[in-house]
Amino acid sequence: MLLKRSKLISLLIIIVLFNLFSISPLPLLAEEQNSSYELVILATTDLHGNIYPWDYYKNAPANYGLAKIATLVKEIRAKYPNALLFDNGDLVQGTPLAYYYARVNPLKENEVHPIIAVMNYIGYNAATIGNHEFNYGLPFLEQVIKGAKFPYVLANVYKSGTTIPYFTPYTIIEVPLGKDKVKVGVIGFTPPGIMIWDRANLEGKVETGDIIEAAKRFIPEMKAKGADVIVALAHSGISGTSSYDEKATGLGVENAVKLLAQQVDGIDLIIAGHSHQEIPGKVLPNPLVGNTLILQPGYWGNNLAWAKLTLEKTETGWKVIERNGKLLSTKDIGPDPEVLSIAREAHEKTLKFVTTPLGKTETPITTYSARLADTAAIQLINEIQMERVKEALKGTKYENLPIISAAAPFKAGRNGPTDFTDIRPGQITMADVASLYIYDNTLVAIKINGAQLKAWLEHAAENFRQVVPSSGTEALINTSFPAYNFDQIDGVSYVIDITKPVGERIVELTYNGQPVTPQQEFILVTNNYRAGGGGNFPGTGKEAVIVYDRQEETRVLIADFIKKHESISPWPDYNWRIKENFLNHWAAKPATTLLNRGILRGDAEGRLFLDKPTTRAEFVTLLIRSLGDRLLDASNPFQDIKNHWAEKYITTAAALGITSGIGEGKFGPDNFITRQEAISMIIRARLQPGELDNQSTTALSAFKDGDRVAPWAMRALSFAIEHGILGGYETGELRPEAPLLRGEAAKIIYLSIPELLPPNQAKLTLITLNDFHGRLEEDPKKAAGAPLGAARLTTALLGEKWLNPGGVLLLNAGDTYQGTPISNLVYGQSVNEWQNLVGFNAMTIGNHEFDWGVKVLKQRIKEANFPVIAANIYDKTTNQPVDWIKPTAILQAAGVKVGIIGATTQETASIVMPANVEGLKFPNPASRFDELVSELKGGGAEVVIGLTHLGSEVTSTGELAGEARDVLDQMKDHLDALITGHTHREIATIYKGTPVVQALSYGKAYGKIELYYDKQLKKVVRASVEVIKPSPTLYPNPEASSLVQKWKEVIGPKVNTVIARTVVPLSKTFTSAGESVLGDLIADAQRYTLGADIAIMNGGGIRADINLGDITWGELYSVQPFGNVLFKVPLTGAQIKQVLEEGIENYYRLYNKLPRGHLPVQVSGIKFTWDYNKPFGQRIILTSLKLEDGSPLDLNKTYIVAVNEFVATGGDDFNTFKTLYEADKKGYYARYYTGIVDLDALIAYLQKLPQPIKYNLQNRIAVVNFPGP
């Protein structure tokens, strides 16, 4: 509207007088010189079919819509009658109403589209065409435009093969000023990317040009035709970027508005769109760019753009001298009744369409976590897409290629905090399907290779920012990257490492458990937008190899799928996840687990804030999500939560008996929750009323502030303590009244609430222990990484059982008994009693189980309340498995029959006292495993696990190595899991689809393998593996504590007898040359005791360090627990050199992680240097071989060598001794056996040393060319 503002005060009097006699002042005002006038321009953009203030997806009122816009326009035009009104495109797609009139009940000939009818009523003056107008093809678009009583303009779409505009490029509107007038030129632009996104609708019919070039072409023409004011309706954002590769496609910039303002002269106002942003706003606080005003009124009719251009008449015409603009929100504006009337029929037809039931869902389908985790929503889309294409490609040349599928979250918060798909369990309607899949895409499948697949995922991973590991303070989501480009691909598995830069984030990309290779071929199911090049993904656009395109709407396929199945239970298969290394925090594991399960979500950008206190509302929300996110229609018992964001979660918790509030009818949603409040809620969520009535509260007394626990929380906290959920702080405090931090909240939920599973899935939890070596007693210093002891370990194991009731198997991988006085002195009976107490389900045999002979081993097997199994212990004579141990067992857990195959290390014969394994052999178990897998499955086993004492290693590149890998490589069949031991390593990996675990030794840690078994597919569909190191602050289980105490009393005071005292630590840790302080000392003791010239000791026979202070008998027993008798063997100098070569070879192989590697040889009475670079047999430098007195070793002279029985009979691959022993076993023992036990020799030697002992490294062994430090 042009409204005169006189600059002369005297003129006002004339106007007043004039108005007494005239109905219009405009002609006179228009003739005034030096006057300025105001032109008001209004605009909408991205209405997407929103007429009524109604959310068709939620079937609920909304605060947006064209009906609200109409009210504002009426109010403005009441003041400015000639105000212009424009629309900036994306008008007839995006809501079920728009879809209804395009696909369900298409417009009849000459029928006016409902939204056009409303716009005609409101009085729009012009409009342009957005990219989504092309979704339904040109004929439909032309029919829509035909019904408009206002011009449509679009300047950068041309007839195919020409530069002739397909649509009218611009219009010039004359706005009267009485006898004068101003000419307003209106030009339109759409994103050039429509040629990608709607290729099927447009190719061969139209082409697009660059927005800037079109503006430079037509705006001068508009000026030449007299346009005084230029308004550009640009359905384009301001970023200057494109979602496609401009160079490869030859298309112009997608988001060109700012460039348009900067590079094209003469534009007074640009209405921006496409990106659903608000200008002025965060993306552009100052809407003036040079002399151009830019406004962008959001989306869906949530804002109306209001521009005021001040014009001045000059001799050459009208000139814009001032530009102002703002956005008018429709949030609190009522709808125009006439608009509601005009659109009522369309609205009611749409409601009927969207509320028609299609079926039901048993599980929630939401996208709240879809930018951070795998979700049921994306899973459902991908499964439907894969099913359709798999069926369609049968009988074609592509039917044997792996079919994978990509889908992205379309409603993921782009348009505000309520813009998410949220389908609750129950009836599913078309509105729900439209909410899940808002775009009118069609199904397309293309062929890609492994390199393209990885590049595709790398591009999608731009969804994330690159982060520096923190406590969750960094934003994870890259909000400038559209959620609709965050493709998540099912059919393969992968991990996203968001600490890496773009292009390097996808790790562990596998198909069927095997790494994806660059040339491997796949059929990728996607949509027409993506296949056409939308989003600029590899292998799309002109490069796309399309194998399937029948123009089937994805949304219709989803609806048909639901109708067909009637009831669905979509569930994420968690085939991808964020790697937890983005968190540098003690709660990283539980936090990322809950994040990947969609329970922990963080803020809008994914910040987790693990060190911030948790409010009561936040905690209840996390808890209800972890229980299944099923919100009840319950009454509100609290007066302070009405309209609170967490109201439904709180009322659900109250209805379930989880919370009763803080008293006086209040819940205190924004109060910080205390640790005791949180634990109490969790225990109430898990246990039935009355289950805690007999709970002892004794556990509270173990903490300094246990008396500060509120009476109402005492039983719940005691239960949590006894099950390892709550361990307290290192200070010995519980801090029950302290606020619960978000990281703590994640941990206690992770440890307390069983993982929810789809209806047809069972979860098996394998808790594994290996190389326990009798460590029933805890490390007295309770140091991190030290043996935990049976009592605290029991608490951790009971916690695992509580977390997966009925689904846990406790499995022991051998080397269980030998190693400590409390076990050795009773030959392992004490350990067996503990295993029976805890409820172990199976055990295999380690090499050290033979240390006391087969007779004792048979006794332990008989005592065990669980099967002890091993499949590769054979009788040498018969070449058949021995009959005193079973090879397998079938157990049951989580309703699944689990076959267990046992095996011990093949090295057993070479590292156990030969007399103890006389007549036995221990072959490679691979072929035996293949036989037994088949046998177990034939016997009903649904899952088969290897429970072994096979050695495993991980190379420097992270690859599995050792016996475990050899067996998996050699097997023809498949193991669902492999538990290993022997090498005392921390192994948690998946190799060839088989999770492999080894959990250190001595009870410092335990392994955890989770197998997800699909009862319909009859196979394990997912697995995870980890090594868990329980906190030393865990409460010691009372029953296990009593058991340990009983056996300590049995072995009596002997173990506490003080033998000597040391003022220096005596460590078994060896130097790079292979020498240790304790090795030197033990070798000295053996040489001294036997009066030998030289002593040779195997490093593996030294089992513990000697700490500062008093040295007790029990401590020495832990150092040398095997009861080896010493031998006094005569060897020539040449034989001694060969023995040392064998000892160095053991170390070399161990260092390089080669088979049959052993800890380095220790010596007394001799010194030498060895060369790492030399081959076996040539490593020891001959001239360095010197006796204690410095004289050279005479290769021809005979020396007396002290050695233990294990080495003397060829253990640890000391083959020189083995040859002597096997030549005359009986005579060998008769001549060289001394009867002196190694432990006794050490005790006697220590007692003879000056006290306190000050013994240091003797530097007897040196090395050259060693590669390490």
Secondary structure, 3 states (H helix, E strand, C coil): CCCEECCCHHHHHHHHHHHCCCCCCHHHHHHCCCCEEEEEEEEECCCCCCCCCEECCCCEECCCCHHHHHHHHHHHHHHCCCCEEEECCCCCCCCHHHHHHHHHCCCCCCCCCHHHHHHHHHCCCEEECCHHHHCCCHHHHHHHHHCCCCCEECCCEEECCCCCECCCCEEEEEEEECCEEEEEEEEEECCCCHHHHCHHHHCCCEEECCHHHHHHHHHHHHHHCCCCEEEEEECCCCCCCCCCCHHHHCCCCCCCHHHHHHHCCCCCEEECCCCCCEECECCECCCEECCEEEEEECCCCCEEEEEEEEEEEECCEEEEEEEEEEEEECCCCCCCHHHHHHHHHHHHHHHHHHCCEEEEECCCEECCCCCCCCCHHHHHHHHHHHHHHHHHCCCCCCCCCCEEEEECCCCECCCCCCCECEECCEEEEHHHHHHHCCCCCEEEEEEEEHHHHHHHHHHHHHHECCCCCECCCCCCECCCCCHHHCCEEECCEEEECCCCCCCCCEEEEEECCEECCCCCEEEEEEEHHHHCCCCCCCCCHHHCCEEEEEEEEHHHHHHHHHHHHCEECCCCCCCEEECHHHECCCCHHHHHHHHHCCCCCCCCCCCCCCCCECEHHHHHHHHHHHCCCCCCCCCCCCCCCCCCCCHHHHHHHHHCCCCCCCECCECCCCCECEHHHHHHHHHHHHCCCCCCCCCCCHHHHHCCCHHHCCHHHHHHHHHHHHCCCCCCCCCCCCCCCCECEHHHHHHHHHHHCCCCCCCCEEEEEEEEECCCCCCCCCCCCCCCCCCCCHHHHHHHHHHHHHHCCCCEEEEECCCCCCCCHHHHCCCCHHHHHHHHHHCCCEEECCHHHHCCHHHHHHHHHHHCCCCEECCCCEECCCCEECCCCECEEEEEECCEEEEEEEECCCCHHHHCCHHHHCCEECCCCHHHHHHHHHHHHHCCCCEEEEEEEEECEECCCCCEECHHHHHHHHCCCCCCEEEEECCCCEEEEEECCEEEEEECCCCCCEEEEEEEEECCCCEEEEEEEEEECCCCCCCCCHHHHHHHHHHHHHHHHHHHCEEEEECCCECCCCCCCCCCHHHHHHHHHHHHHHCCCEEEEEHHHCCCCECCEEEEHHHHHHHCCCCCEEEEEEEEHHHHHHHHHHHHHHHHHHHCCCCCCCCCEEEECEEEEEECCCCCCCCECHHHCEECCCCECCCCCEEEEEEEHHHHCCHHHCHHHHHHHHHCHHHHHHHHEEEEEHHHHHHHHHHHCCCCECCCCCCCEEEECCCCC
